[in-house]
């Protein structure tokens, strides 16, 4: 998940470069529709944010489900240190 999120952040990490290549210089003002280009950049940013949000929420939901299951198991076997360790690890992820 972390690698996927890192790749998905590329457009955010390179925003200055993206803006510099999106907004035309004085010599290209008549050749490029800056408004349309900015709209496309905005849409790609929104798409990237939406995708990242969906992935993050999915990860939280899955990990929360694992935590719930581990808590239930922990209540049945309170002496199981390995189970406690796994529960703490999953709670840290959330």
Beta strands, then each sheet from edge to edge (+ up, - down):
end
